[in-house]
Amino acid sequence: QVQLVESGGGLVQAGGSLRLSCVASGIIFGINYVGWYRQAPGTQQRELVAGLDSGERADYADSVEGRFTISRDNAKNMLYLQMNSLKPEDTAIYYCKTGPPQNYWGQGTQVTVSS
């Protein structure tokens, strides 16, 4: 059974930093595309924040480029998102996801940035 569990969310002031973690079980992170997504309050859509392919090539949403960094520890089967210079508009539930071909999602962790 595949399970992804996020942690590290919380309340932070604008300009602050947080580091999100995602631990996977039942699947090997290193061979799949992995990504962090977020769903802002009052919206239905989850947007891609940062993604990492099996060749360690990263891509970022324009809104977080230069502020967020995605990384992976294959030995620990962990995925991270370092978030710096946080803004109120970064407030959202953040999810980690692996796949395709088969997509698996974590349960999400809340990030709230106060102004």
Buried (B, 14 or more C-beta within 10 A) or exposed (E): EEEBEBEBBEEBEEEBEBBBBBBBEEBEBBEBBBBBBBBBEEEEEBEBBBBBEEEEEBEBBEEBEEBBBBBBEEEEBBBBBBBBEBBEEBBBBBBBBBBEEEEBBBEBBEBBBEE
